[in-house]
Amino acid sequence: MNRNIIDAAANVKTLHHFIFSGLVNTSELSGGKYSHVYHFDGKGLAEEYCKSTHPELWAKTSVLYAGLYLENHLGPGGALYRPSLDQARDTLVLTLPDSLARSSLPMYSAVDDTGALVDALLRTAPGKKLLGVNEWTSLRDLAEVLGEVLGKKVEFVDSFPPMETGDPDFETEINEMIGFCVEFGYLGERSSIADKSVVNPGDLGVPVNLQSVKEWFQKQDWEKELGVVAI
């Protein structure tokens, strides 16, 4: 699909600026250790395809690397990222390995902030590589923010929550993505072959109006997600 989009864009002769939604190639950056993170690697390979196959298009291209979606805290799948509510003790409990809970990750709202980031890229010359991020923070710190928003105490359990999706391939992919982020960083920034040209929104050179993580948490329906109301 990514190749089809790139091929189609290459045929639009009036195109001035192409914004590609990218992610890093975890297999390459980890020397093959994490080779099953297909939703990352597919986009990383597509970026290389654009660069090598369509150099004229690549010269008009900027890449937006999506951070971890704040929306991952919502819905049934959000149980992996958000704390659960111990109603008997009126306490939020985040159950994650400490190495993951304390890892610095780029968090942003795909729903609220993607438009502002694309608009910012369109106000700059092509050739930029921009990380979609409201704040670099940890899942542990996010749990503390949620506790502040809801007026709840927060506790942490250093353990991996059970993942029972019924899809072992998906579970392998998620586990390897987590392993990659902990060992190499979300962008592979601790890899010896990391791309150092990716910038944060504040370094783009144009104003970008993004909400804070706390503001995003304050807007969500936590009564629906956790059975509690924000104060």
C-alpha positions in Angstrom: 0.0 0.0 0.0 2.8 2.5 0.9 4.5 1.8 -2.4 1.3 2.3 -4.3 0.8 5.7 -2.6 4.4 6.7 -3.4 4.1 5.6 -7.0 0.9 7.5 -7.4 2.4 10.7 -5.9 5.5 10.4 -8.2 3.1 10.7 -11.2 1.6 14.0 -10.0 3.8 16.5 -11.9 2.2 19.5 -10.2 3.0 18.2 -6.7 5.1 20.6 -4.7 5.3 19.0 -1.3 4.7 15.3 -0.3 4.1 14.5 3.4 4.8 10.8 4.1 3.8 9.2 7.4 6.8 7.2 8.4 8.2 5.0 11.2 11.7 3.6 11.7 13.0 0.2 10.5 13.4 -1.6 13.8 14.9 -4.7 12.1 17.7 -2.7 10.5 18.4 -0.5 13.5 18.6 -3.5 15.9 20.8 -5.6 13.6 17.9 -8.0 13.1 17.1 -8.6 16.8 13.6 -7.1 16.5 12.5 -8.3 13.1 8.7 -8.7 13.6 7.6 -5.1 14.2 6.0 -5.1 10.8 4.0 -1.8 11.2 7.3 0.0 11.8 9.4 -1.8 9.3 6.9 -1.6 6.5 7.0 2.2 6.7 10.8 2.3 7.0 11.1 0.2 3.9 8.7 2.4 2.0 10.7 5.5 2.9 13.8 3.8 1.5 11.8 2.8 -1.6 10.8 6.4 -2.2 14.3 7.6 -1.8 15.9 5.1 -4.1 13.1 4.7 -6.7 11.7 8.2 -7.0 14.5 10.7 -6.3 12.6 13.6 -7.8 9.6 12.8 -5.4 12.0 12.3 -2.5 13.4 15.8 -3.1 9.8 17.1 -2.5 9.2 14.9 0.5 9.0 15.5 4.3 8.4 12.7 6.7 6.2 12.8 9.8 7.2 10.0 12.3 4.1 9.4 14.4 4.8 9.2 18.2 2.9 6.8 20.4 -0.7 7.7 20.3 -2.2 9.1 23.5 -5.4 7.4 22.1 -3.7 4.1 22.9 -4.9 4.7 26.5 -8.5 4.4 25.4 -10.7 1.4 24.6 -10.1 -2.3 25.5 -6.5 -2.2 24.1 -5.7 0.7 26.4 -5.4 -1.6 29.3 -1.8 -2.3 28.4 -0.8 1.4 28.7 -3.1 2.9 31.3 -3.5 2.1 35.0 -6.5 0.1 36.3 -8.7 1.4 39.1 -8.6 -0.5 42.4 -12.0 0.6 43.6 -11.7 -0.8 47.1 -8.6 1.4 47.7 -9.6 4.2 45.3 -6.2 3.9 43.8 -4.9 3.7 40.2 -2.4 0.8 39.7 -0.1 0.7 36.7 1.2 -2.8 36.0 4.2 -2.8 33.7 7.9 -3.8 33.8 9.8 -1.0 35.4 12.2 -0.8 32.4 9.2 0.0 30.1 7.3 2.2 32.6 10.3 4.5 33.0 11.3 4.6 29.3 11.1 8.1 27.7 8.6 7.9 24.9 7.2 10.5 22.4 3.5 10.9 23.2 1.0 12.7 21.0 -2.6 12.8 20.0 -3.1 11.4 16.5 -6.6 12.8 16.5 -6.0 16.3 17.8 -2.4 17.1 16.7 -1.6 15.5 13.4 -3.2 18.3 11.4 -1.1 21.0 13.2 2.1 19.0 12.6 1.3 18.5 8.9 0.4 22.2 8.6 3.8 23.1 10.1 5.6 20.9 7.7 3.8 22.5 4.8 5.1 25.9 6.0 8.7 24.7 5.7 10.7 23.6 2.7 10.6 19.9 1.8 13.3 17.6 3.2 12.3 17.7 6.9 11.9 14.7 9.2 9.6 15.6 12.0 8.6 13.5 15.1 5.0 13.8 16.1 5.3 14.5 19.8 3.5 16.6 22.3 5.8 15.6 25.1 8.6 13.1 25.7 7.5 11.4 28.8 7.1 7.9 30.4 4.1 5.7 31.0 4.9 6.0 34.7 4.7 9.8 34.5 1.5 9.6 32.4 -0.1 7.5 35.2 0.9 10.3 37.6 -0.8 12.8 35.3 -3.9 10.7 35.2 -3.9 10.4 38.9 -3.7 14.2 39.3 -6.5 14.7 36.8 -8.8 12.2 38.6 -7.6 13.0 42.2 -6.4 9.5 42.8 -3.4 7.9 44.4 -1.1 6.0 42.0 0.8 2.8 42.6 3.2 0.9 40.4 3.6 -2.9 40.0 6.8 -4.1 38.3 5.3 -6.9 36.2 4.1 -7.5 32.7 0.3 -7.6 32.4 -1.2 -10.6 30.6 -1.7 -10.1 26.9 -4.3 -12.5 25.6 -5.5 -11.2 22.2 -5.9 -14.7 20.6 -3.4 -13.6 17.9 0.1 -14.8 18.7 1.7 -13.0 15.8 0.2 -9.7 17.0 1.4 -10.4 20.5 4.9 -11.1 19.2 4.9 -7.8 17.2 3.8 -5.7 20.3 6.3 -7.4 22.5 9.1 -6.8 20.1 8.1 -3.2 19.6 8.3 -2.8 23.4 11.7 -4.5 23.5 13.0 -2.2 20.8 11.8 1.0 22.5 13.3 0.0 25.8 16.6 -1.1 24.3 17.1 1.3 21.4 14.6 4.1 21.9 11.5 4.8 20.0 13.4 6.3 17.0 16.3 3.8 17.5 18.3 6.8 18.8 20.6 4.4 20.7 21.4 2.4 17.6 24.8 3.0 16.1 23.1 3.7 12.7 20.3 6.0 14.0 19.1 8.8 11.8 20.1 12.0 13.7 18.2 14.3 11.4 14.7 13.8 12.9 13.6 16.9 14.8 11.0 17.7 17.5 8.3 20.2 16.7 10.0 23.0 18.7 13.1 22.6 16.4 11.2 22.9 13.1 11.6 26.7 12.8 7.9 27.6 12.6 5.3 27.9 15.4 3.4 24.7 16.2 0.4 24.9 18.5 0.2 21.6 20.4 -1.7 20.8 23.6 0.0 19.4 26.6 -0.4 15.8 27.6 -2.3 16.9 30.7 -4.8 18.9 28.6 -5.4 15.8 26.5 -6.1 13.7 29.6 -8.5 16.3 31.0 -10.6 16.1 27.9 -11.2 12.3 27.9 -14.2 10.4 29.3 -12.6 8.6 32.2 -16.0 7.6 33.6 -16.4 5.5 30.5 -12.8 4.1 30.5 -12.3 3.6 34.3 -15.6 4.3 36.0 -14.4 7.5 37.6 -15.1 11.2 36.8 -12.3 13.8 36.4 -12.3 16.4 39.1 
